[in-house]
Amino acid sequence: MINQFRKLNPINLVFLLAYTFFMRIAIFYEMPALVNFDFVESFTRLLINIDLENALSPSANIFFATVMVYIQALIFNRVINNHNLLAKPSFLPGLSFITGTSLFMPFMILSPALICNFLLIWIIDKFLKLSKSANSITTVFDIGMIIGIGTLIYFPFMAMLLMIFLALMLFRSFNWREWVAGLIGFITVFFFLAVFYYWNDNLSSFYQIWKPLGNKFPSVFKINYNDYLVLIPVVVIIILASLQLRENFFRSFISTRKGFQLLFFMFIVAGASFYLKPQFRISHFLLCVPPGAVLLAYYFSNAKKRWFYETLFLLFVLSIQYFLFV
C-alpha cells in the first residue's frame, strides 16, 4: 500500500476515499445511538444562534465527518507537497492524515476540533510561506484572525497564538510590527464579538469567556492505559522517523529543517492546550494529527526496506481496527 501512495497518481484519490471509509468500518458497524455535535463554543451562540446539536442522525454525522476528513486530507496533502517537506511529492501525507484521524472512535464524529483542522492546515500553509515573503505583516495578521475565528469554534485553538511567535523566531528576523500584527488580527475578531455583546446588553458575559485561561495545568491524570495501546505503533513509527530525520537533518534545505521544527512545536502546543477546556474530550487531540501526520509520512517516504515498512504499516492499520472493535 505504501508503494502505491508514494506515487502522485490520480487513481490514488479513489484509493484514498476507499481507505477513509474502510478505517471507519468499526463505527459504522457499531453505530452510536446518539451523537451530539457542538458546532461552536457557548459564548459564540449569541452571535450564531443555530442549534445543530441534534440536527443530524448518528449515521449522517459520521458520514459528513468522514467526508470532511477526506477533504482535509487532500488539502493537507497539497500543502505538504507544495512546501517540499518530503523527499518527493506523493499521497503519503494524505494517507497518514486519514490514518491519524482513525485512531479513536471520538475522532470519527463531527466535533469543533475536527472543524478547526481546516483552519490549522490553513495556518500551517501560511506559516511555511513566511520565509518566502519580503513583508509578512499581512500574512501574520491573517493568521491572527484565523486563530481568532478558530477560538470562536473551539476555545483551546487560542493556544495557536504561541505558534505565531515561534514561527516568527524560526523564519524571520525580529520585526516588532510582525509580532504585533498577529495579536491585532486575533483581537480584531474578539473586538467585533465584544461589540455584539455590548449591543445585546450582555457585556458582563463577555468577560467570562476568558476564565479558562486561569485554569491550572493538571498535575494528576486519570488514564486507562488499555484505551491507548493503539498508540504503540504510532510511537514506534515516530521514533523511526525521528532517527531518519536526524540522519538527514543537515542534508535538508534550511526551510525544510525549520518546517519540521515548526510542526514539532505545533504538535506540543496542540496537545498541551487540552487544559483550556473544562470538560476533557479525546477528540481534542485531532489538532495533533496534522503536525504528527507529516512525521509519519516522512518515515514512509524515506524508508528503504519495502518488506519492513509495508509490514509495519499493515500492522499499524490492523492494530487500529482491532482496538476499535474490541
Phi, psi and chi 1 to 4 in degrees:
 res  aa     phi    psi   chi1   chi2   chi3   chi4
   1 MET       -  -42.6  179.7 -179.7  -76.7      -
   2 ILE   -59.4  -43.7  -65.9  -62.1      -      -
   3 ASN   -60.9  -36.1 -109.9   32.4      -      -
   4 GLN   -64.3  -42.4  175.5   63.0   37.8      -
   5 PHE   -83.6   -6.4  -75.0   95.6      -      -
   6 ARG   -71.6  -15.5  -82.9 -177.2  164.8 -176.6
   7 LYS   -96.1  140.3  -55.1  166.3 -172.3  172.4
   8 LEU   -88.3   66.5 -156.3   61.2      -      -
   9 ASN  -104.7  130.7 -169.3  -32.3      -      -
  10 PRO   -56.1  -28.1  -24.5   33.0      -      -
  11 ILE   -62.7  -21.9 -167.6   64.3      -      -
  12 ASN   -68.0  -19.1  -74.0  -25.1      -      -
  13 LEU   -61.4  -40.3  -67.2  170.6      -      -
  14 VAL   -70.8  -45.5  178.7      -      -      -
  15 PHE   -60.9  -38.3  -69.3  148.8      -      -
  16 LEU   -67.0  -38.9 -153.8   59.9      -      -
  17 LEU   -65.0  -44.5  179.6   61.2      -      -
  18 ALA   -62.9  -39.7      -      -      -      -
  19 TYR   -65.1  -37.7  179.1   72.3      -      -
  20 THR   -59.9  -46.3  -52.6      -      -      -
  21 PHE   -72.2  -35.4  -80.9   92.5      -      -
  22 PHE   -60.2  -41.7  167.7   74.2      -      -
  23 MET   -70.3   -9.1  -66.8  -57.9  -70.5      -
  24 ARG  -111.8   18.6  -79.2  150.6  177.7   77.1
  25 ILE   -57.9  -40.9  -72.1  176.4      -      -
  26 ALA   -61.1  -44.3      -      -      -      -
  27 ILE   -76.1  -28.9 -163.1  166.5      -      -
  28 PHE   -71.1  -32.4  -80.4  111.3      -      -
  29 TYR   -72.6  -44.0  178.5   74.5      -      -
  30 GLU  -109.1   72.0  -61.1  179.0    9.1      -
  31 MET   -65.9  126.1 -170.2   72.0   66.5      -
  32 PRO   -62.2  147.6  -17.3   29.3      -      -
  33 ALA   -70.5  -33.7      -      -      -      -
  34 LEU  -146.0  134.2 -179.3   66.2      -      -
  35 VAL  -129.8  116.9  178.2      -      -      -
  36 ASN   -91.2  143.9  -68.5  -32.6      -      -
  37 PHE  -127.6  105.1  173.3   38.0      -      -
  38 ASP   -83.7  100.6  -61.1  -36.1      -      -
  39 PHE   -65.4  -42.5  176.9   60.2      -      -
  40 VAL  -139.3  172.0  -68.6      -      -      -
  41 GLU   -67.9  156.8  -71.4  -73.4   -1.8      -
  42 SER   -60.5  -34.4   56.9      -      -      -
  43 PHE   -73.7  -10.1   57.9   79.6      -      -
  44 THR   -93.3  -12.4  -45.2      -      -      -
  45 ARG   -65.6  -25.6  -69.0 -173.7 -176.9  -83.5
  46 LEU   -64.5  -31.5 -173.9   65.9      -      -
  47 LEU   -86.7  -41.4 -176.1   63.7      -      -
  48 ILE  -120.7   92.7  -53.9  174.1      -      -
  49 ASN   -91.6   70.9 -169.5   18.5      -      -
  50 ILE  -122.8  123.5  -57.7  174.2      -      -
  51 ASP   -94.0  102.6 -175.2   15.9      -      -
  52 LEU  -114.0    7.0  -69.3  177.0      -      -
  53 GLU   -57.6  -43.7  -73.5 -170.8   14.7      -
  54 ASN  -121.0   23.9  -59.4  -56.3      -      -
  55 ALA   -73.4  -26.7      -      -      -      -
  56 LEU  -111.1  143.5  -61.6  173.1      -      -
  57 SER   -70.6  160.0   65.3      -      -      -
  58 PRO   -53.9  -42.5  -28.4   35.7      -      -
  59 SER   -66.0  -40.4   56.8      -      -      -
  60 ALA   -67.3  -41.0      -      -      -      -
  61 ASN   -57.7  -49.5 -175.1  -59.2      -      -
  62 ILE   -68.1  -37.9  -65.7  164.0      -      -
  63 PHE   -62.7  -47.8  174.9   78.8      -      -
  64 PHE   -66.5  -35.2  -75.8  119.0      -      -
  65 ALA   -63.3  -39.5      -      -      -      -
  66 THR   -64.5  -43.5  -56.6      -      -      -
  67 VAL   -64.2  -41.1  172.0      -      -      -
  68 MET   -62.8  -41.9  -76.1  178.0   65.3      -
  69 VAL   -62.6  -41.3  164.5      -      -      -
  70 TYR   -62.3  -45.3  177.0   69.3      -      -
  71 ILE   -63.4  -43.6  -65.5  170.7      -      -
  72 GLN   -60.4  -40.7  -73.3  174.4   -3.4      -
  73 ALA   -61.6  -39.9      -      -      -      -
  74 LEU   -67.5  -43.2  -63.7 -175.9      -      -
  75 ILE   -64.9  -45.1  -61.7  170.7      -      -
  76 PHE   -60.5  -43.1  177.3   72.0      -      -
  77 ASN   -59.9  -42.5 -163.2   84.2      -      -
  78 ARG   -65.9  -41.7 -175.8  178.2  178.9   84.1
  79 VAL   -62.2  -48.5  167.8      -      -      -
  80 ILE   -64.3  -40.3  -59.7  -55.2      -      -
  81 ASN   -67.5  -39.0  -74.9  -22.6      -      -
  82 ASN   -63.2  -31.0  -76.0  -11.7      -      -
  83 HIS   -97.9    7.5  -67.4  -75.4      -      -
  84 ASN    53.0   44.3  -59.6  -47.6      -      -
  85 LEU   -78.7  -19.5  -70.3 -177.2      -      -
  86 LEU  -107.1  172.8  -55.9 -176.8      -      -
  87 ALA   -58.8  -41.2      -      -      -      -
  88 LYS  -154.5  159.3   59.2  180.0 -178.2  179.0
  89 PRO   -60.5  139.2  -23.1   33.4      -      -
  90 SER  -160.2 -176.8   68.3      -      -      -
  91 PHE  -101.8   12.3  -84.9   97.6      -      -
  92 LEU   -64.9  -38.1  -70.4  175.4      -      -
  93 PRO   -59.2  -43.2  -25.5   35.8      -      -
  94 GLY   -64.6  -41.6      -      -      -      -
  95 LEU   -61.2  -45.3 -179.2   71.7      -      -
  96 SER   -66.3  -37.7  -60.0      -      -      -
  97 PHE   -62.6  -47.7 -177.2   90.2      -      -
  98 ILE   -64.5  -39.4  -70.7  170.0      -      -
  99 THR   -63.0  -42.4  -53.5      -      -      -
 100 GLY   -64.8  -33.9      -      -      -      -
 101 THR   -82.8    6.6   55.3      -      -      -
 102 SER  -113.8    8.1  -52.3      -      -      -
 103 LEU   -68.6  -35.4  -73.7  169.9      -      -
 104 PHE  -134.3  152.1  -57.7  102.2      -      -
 105 MET   -56.4  -45.0  -73.9  -74.7 -168.3      -
 106 PRO   -62.1  -18.0  -25.4   35.8      -      -
 107 PHE   -71.4  -17.4  -77.7   11.7      -      -
 108 MET   -98.0    5.1  -59.7 -177.9 -171.0      -
 109 ILE  -116.3  162.8   61.9  176.4      -      -
 110 LEU   -64.3  133.1  -71.2  175.1      -      -
 111 SER  -152.5  159.5   65.4      -      -      -
 112 PRO   -58.2  -37.1  -25.4   34.6      -      -
 113 ALA   -63.5  -37.3      -      -      -      -
 114 LEU   -64.6  -42.5  178.6   61.4      -      -
 115 ILE   -64.0  -41.4  -64.8  171.9      -      -
 116 CYS   -66.2  -18.2  -79.1      -      -      -
 117 ASN   -63.9  -28.8  -96.1   -9.9      -      -
 118 PHE   -59.7  -46.1  -80.9  110.0      -      -
 119 LEU   -69.1  -36.3  -57.4  177.7      -      -
 120 LEU   -64.8  -42.7 -169.7   60.8      -      -
 121 ILE   -64.0  -37.9  -66.3  166.9      -      -
 122 TRP   -62.8  -45.7 -169.0    6.6      -      -
 123 ILE   -73.4  -27.3   65.1  174.2      -      -
 124 ILE   -60.3  -45.1  -73.2  173.4      -      -
 125 ASP   -60.0  -43.8 -176.3   38.8      -      -
 126 LYS   -69.0  -39.0  -73.8 -173.0  171.2  -68.8
 127 PHE   -60.6  -43.5  -82.2  141.1      -      -
 128 LEU   -71.1  -13.4  -65.7  174.2      -      -
 129 LYS   -90.3   -8.2  -72.8  176.7  178.9  175.6
 130 LEU   -59.2  -39.5  -75.7  177.6      -      -
 131 SER   -74.6  -11.0   61.8      -      -      -
 132 LYS  -100.0   -2.6  -58.9  172.1 -175.7  175.3
 133 SER  -113.9  143.1   57.8      -      -      -
 134 ALA   -70.7  -40.5      -      -      -      -
 135 ASN  -127.5  112.6 -172.2  -10.0      -      -
 136 SER  -107.0   14.6   59.4      -      -      -
 137 ILE   -59.4  -44.8  -67.1  175.8      -      -
 138 THR   -63.3  -42.3  -55.4      -      -      -
 139 THR   -61.7  -45.2  -57.9      -      -      -
 140 VAL   -66.0  -38.7  176.9      -      -      -
 141 PHE   -60.4  -44.4  177.8   83.5      -      -
 142 ASP   -61.2  -41.9  -69.3  -16.0      -      -
 143 ILE   -61.2  -42.8  -67.7  171.1      -      -
 144 GLY   -59.5  -41.6      -      -      -      -
 145 MET   -67.5  -39.8  -71.9 -160.4   71.5      -
 146 ILE   -62.7  -42.0  -65.9  168.0      -      -
 147 ILE   -64.7  -37.8  -65.8  171.2      -      -
 148 GLY   -62.0  -43.7      -      -      -      -
 149 ILE   -64.4  -41.9  -67.1  167.8      -      -
 150 GLY   -61.9  -35.3      -      -      -      -
 151 THR   -67.0  -32.9  -54.6      -      -      -
 152 LEU   -64.2  -30.4  -63.9  179.3      -      -
 153 ILE   -85.0  -43.2  -61.5  169.8      -      -
 154 TYR  -147.7  109.3 -174.2   57.2      -      -
 155 PHE   -55.3  -43.1 -172.1   76.4      -      -
 156 PRO   -59.5  -14.8  -27.8   37.2      -      -
 157 PHE   -62.1  -19.6 -163.3   74.7      -      -
 158 MET   -60.1  -23.9 -169.0  177.7   81.6      -
 159 ALA   -61.2  -20.2      -      -      -      -
 160 MET   -65.6  -11.7  -72.8  -62.1  128.9      -
 161 LEU   -58.1  -35.2  -84.2  174.1      -      -
 162 LEU   -59.3  -33.4  -68.3  172.8      -      -
 163 MET   -67.4  -25.8  -68.8  -52.3  -53.4      -
 164 ILE   -60.4  -47.9  -66.0  178.8      -      -
 165 PHE   -70.7  -37.5  -52.5  120.4      -      -
 166 LEU   -65.2  -42.1  -70.7  169.1      -      -
 167 ALA   -65.0  -40.9      -      -      -      -
 168 LEU   -65.5  -36.6  -71.5  173.0      -      -
 169 MET   -66.1  -35.2  -76.0 -168.3  -73.1      -
 170 LEU   -77.4  -42.1  -77.8  169.4      -      -
 171 PHE  -104.4  -18.9  -67.7  107.7      -      -
 172 ARG  -129.6  151.9  -50.9  -75.2  -60.0  178.4
 173 SER   -74.4  157.7   56.5      -      -      -
 174 PHE   -64.7  129.0  179.8   75.0      -      -
 175 ASN  -144.2  110.7 -177.8  -21.3      -      -
 176 TRP   -60.3  -27.8   68.7  -91.0      -      -
 177 ARG   -65.2  -39.1  -67.8  179.0 -178.9   84.4
 178 GLU   -67.1  -39.1  -67.1  175.3  -10.7      -
 179 TRP   -66.1  -36.9  -75.5   61.4      -      -
 180 VAL   -77.9  -31.0  171.9      -      -      -
 181 ALA   -58.8  -41.5      -      -      -      -
 182 GLY   -62.8  -43.6      -      -      -      -
 183 LEU   -64.5  -40.7  -74.1  174.9      -      -
 184 ILE   -63.4  -40.6  -66.8  175.0      -      -
 185 GLY   -60.6  -43.5      -      -      -      -
 186 PHE   -65.8  -45.8  178.7   82.8      -      -
 187 ILE   -64.5  -33.2  -68.9  169.3      -      -
 188 THR   -56.7  -44.0  -60.9      -      -      -
 189 VAL   -60.9  -46.3  173.6      -      -      -
 190 PHE   -78.4  -19.2  -81.5   88.6      -      -
 191 PHE   -64.2  -46.1  171.1   77.0      -      -
 192 PHE   -66.6  -34.6  -74.1  110.2      -      -
 193 LEU   -65.2  -40.5 -177.6   65.0      -      -
 194 ALA   -63.9  -39.9      -      -      -      -
 195 VAL   -61.8  -41.2  169.6      -      -      -
 196 PHE   -64.5  -41.6 -166.8   80.3      -      -
 197 TYR   -60.9  -41.8  -93.2   75.5      -      -
 198 TYR   -63.1  -43.6  176.6   75.4      -      -
 199 TRP   -61.0  -29.6  -78.8  -15.7      -      -
 200 ASN   -96.5   15.7  -72.7  -88.7      -      -
 201 ASP    52.4   43.7  -64.3  -38.0      -      -
 202 ASN  -134.3   31.1 -155.8   12.0      -      -
 203 LEU   -64.6  -28.1 -163.9   58.5      -      -
 204 SER   -63.1  -33.2   58.2      -      -      -
 205 SER   -70.2  -26.3  -62.9      -      -      -
 206 PHE   -62.6  -36.7  178.7   77.1      -      -
 207 TYR   -68.7  -23.2  -58.6  124.6      -      -
 208 GLN   -71.4  -18.5  -57.7  -59.9  -44.7      -
 209 ILE   -57.5  -35.2  -65.0  172.8      -      -
 210 TRP   -90.6    3.5  -46.9  103.5      -      -
 211 LYS   -58.4  -40.9  -87.6 -168.1  171.4 -177.9
 212 PRO   -58.5  -20.2  -26.4   35.5      -      -
 213 LEU   -65.8  -19.6  -66.4  177.1      -      -
 214 GLY   -88.8   -1.3      -      -      -      -
 215 ASN   -63.9  139.6  -68.3  -13.1      -      -
 216 LYS   -82.2  143.0  -67.4 -177.8  179.1  179.0
 217 PHE   -66.1  126.8 -164.5   83.4      -      -
 218 PRO   -61.9  138.1   19.6  -29.7      -      -
 219 SER   -98.6  -16.1   56.1      -      -      -
 220 VAL  -123.5  131.1  178.6      -      -      -
 221 PHE  -118.7  132.2  -61.1   93.1      -      -
 222 LYS   -95.9  108.0  -65.9 -179.8 -179.4  179.0
 223 ILE  -125.5  129.6  -62.6  174.0      -      -
 224 ASN   -93.6  101.5 -176.5   -3.9      -      -
 225 TYR   -61.7  -26.7  -68.2   99.6      -      -
 226 ASN   -63.7  -27.3  -68.9  -27.4      -      -
 227 ASP   -73.4  -14.9  -66.6  -21.7      -      -
 228 TYR  -117.3   13.6  -59.9   96.8      -      -
 229 LEU   -64.1  -24.8  -69.6  174.9      -      -
 230 VAL   -62.7  -18.9   69.6      -      -      -
 231 LEU   -79.5  -10.3  -65.5  177.6      -      -
 232 ILE   -58.2  -50.0  -67.4  175.2      -      -
 233 PRO   -60.4  -34.0  -20.8   31.8      -      -
 234 VAL   -62.9  -45.5  179.3      -      -      -
 235 VAL   -62.7  -41.6  173.4      -      -      -
 236 VAL   -60.5  -46.9  170.8      -      -      -
 237 ILE   -65.8  -39.7  -63.1  171.3      -      -
 238 ILE   -64.6  -39.1  -74.7  177.5      -      -
 239 ILE   -63.5  -45.4  -69.1  171.9      -      -
 240 LEU   -63.0  -40.4  -68.1  172.6      -      -
 241 ALA   -66.0  -39.4      -      -      -      -
 242 SER   -65.0  -40.6  -60.1      -      -      -
 243 LEU   -64.2  -40.5  -66.6  172.7      -      -
 244 GLN   -67.8  -40.5 -156.5  165.8   62.6      -
 245 LEU   -65.4  -40.0 -174.3   60.3      -      -
 246 ARG   -63.6  -38.9 -179.8 -174.0  175.5 -171.8
 247 GLU   -65.3  -37.5 -176.9 -178.6  -23.8      -
 248 ASN   -98.9    2.7  -61.1  -30.9      -      -
 249 PHE   -56.4  -51.5 -167.3   71.7      -      -
 250 PHE   -83.3   -3.6  -68.4  105.1      -      -
 251 ARG   -93.7   -7.8  -74.6 -175.9 -104.2  168.4
 252 SER   -86.2  163.3  -53.8      -      -      -
 253 PHE   -65.2  150.8  -68.4  110.5      -      -
 254 ILE   -59.3  -40.6  -66.0  175.0      -      -
 255 SER   -63.3  -35.5   58.6      -      -      -
 256 THR   -67.4  -43.7  -56.4      -      -      -
 257 ARG   -59.5  -47.4  -75.7 -175.5 -120.0  159.6
 258 LYS   -66.2  -33.4  -69.3 -177.5  176.1 -179.1
 259 GLY   -61.4  -44.0      -      -      -      -
 260 PHE   -69.2  -35.3  -84.2  101.6      -      -
 261 GLN   -63.8  -42.2  -70.1  172.8  -31.3      -
 262 LEU   -59.4  -46.0  172.3   80.1      -      -
 263 LEU   -68.0  -32.5  -67.6  167.8      -      -
 264 PHE   -63.1  -48.0  169.5   76.3      -      -
 265 PHE   -64.8  -36.3  -71.9  122.1      -      -
 266 MET   -63.9  -40.1 -176.9  174.1  -76.4      -
 267 PHE   -59.4  -45.4 -178.2   88.4      -      -
 268 ILE   -65.0  -47.4  -60.3  -62.3      -      -
 269 VAL   -64.3  -42.8  169.6      -      -      -
 270 ALA   -62.4  -42.2      -      -      -      -
 271 GLY   -68.5  -43.6      -      -      -      -
 272 ALA   -72.4  -18.3      -      -      -      -
 273 SER   -76.8    0.4   62.6      -      -      -
 274 PHE   -59.8  -27.0   73.6   90.3      -      -
 275 TYR   -70.3  -11.5   81.4   97.5      -      -
 276 LEU   -77.2   -5.4  -67.6  175.6      -      -
 277 LYS  -109.9  121.7 -167.0   76.3  173.8  172.0
 278 PRO   -56.1  -42.5  -23.3   32.0      -      -
 279 GLN  -101.3  113.0  -66.4 -179.5  -20.0      -
 280 PHE   -70.6  133.5  170.5   73.2      -      -
 281 ARG  -134.2  138.1  -66.0  179.3 -178.6  177.2
 282 ILE   -63.4  -25.1 -167.6   68.0      -      -
 283 SER   -62.3  -19.1   60.0      -      -      -
 284 HIS   -54.3  -37.5  167.6   84.6      -      -
 285 PHE   -75.3    4.5  -65.9  100.8      -      -
 286 LEU   -60.6  -27.7  -85.7  166.2      -      -
 287 LEU   -67.6  -18.2  -62.3  177.5      -      -
 288 CYS   -83.9  -14.2  -63.2      -      -      -
 289 VAL   -65.9  -48.5  170.9      -      -      -
 290 PRO   -57.0  -52.2  -26.8   36.4      -      -
 291 PRO   -66.1  -34.5   19.4  -29.8      -      -
 292 GLY   -69.6  -34.9      -      -      -      -
 293 ALA   -64.8  -29.7      -      -      -      -
 294 VAL   -64.2  -39.9 -179.6      -      -      -
 295 LEU   -67.5  -40.7 -159.3   55.8      -      -
 296 LEU   -62.5  -44.4  -62.4 -176.8      -      -
 297 ALA   -64.0  -35.8      -      -      -      -
 298 TYR   -61.7  -42.7 -177.6   84.1      -      -
 299 TYR   -64.0  -49.8  169.6   71.6      -      -
 300 PHE   -69.8  -21.9  -71.3  114.8      -      -
 301 SER   -75.9  -29.8  179.2      -      -      -
 302 ASN  -108.0   -9.2  -69.4  -83.5      -      -
 303 ALA   -61.9  143.6      -      -      -      -
 304 LYS   -99.7  -43.5  -56.4  -61.7 -178.3 -174.3
 305 LYS   -85.2  108.3  -63.9 -179.8 -179.4  179.0
 306 ARG   -61.7  -44.9 -178.7  176.3  179.0  179.4
 307 TRP   -59.4  -32.7   68.2  -91.0      -      -
 308 PHE   -76.7  -50.5 -179.2   76.2      -      -
 309 TYR   -71.8  -31.1   63.5   71.6      -      -
 310 GLU   -68.4  -41.5  -68.3  -77.7    9.0      -
 311 THR   -65.9  -41.8  -55.9      -      -      -
 312 LEU   -61.3  -44.4 -178.7   61.7      -      -
 313 PHE   -67.3  -39.1 -175.2   74.4      -      -
 314 LEU   -62.1  -43.8  179.1   61.7      -      -
 315 LEU   -64.5  -36.8  -68.6  174.1      -      -
 316 PHE   -60.7  -49.7 -177.6   25.8      -      -
 317 VAL   -64.7  -43.0  171.4      -      -      -
 318 LEU   -64.7  -37.5  -68.2  177.5      -      -
 319 SER   -66.6  -37.8   68.0      -      -      -
 320 ILE   -61.5  -48.2  -67.9  173.6      -      -
 321 GLN   -62.8  -39.5  -66.1  -66.2  -13.8      -
 322 TYR   -61.7  -49.5  173.0   78.8      -      -
 323 PHE   -72.3  -23.8  -73.8  108.5      -      -
 324 LEU   -71.9  -35.8  -72.5  174.6      -      -
 325 PHE   -83.1  -27.9  -84.7  102.9      -      -
 326 VAL   -70.8      -  168.7      -      -      -
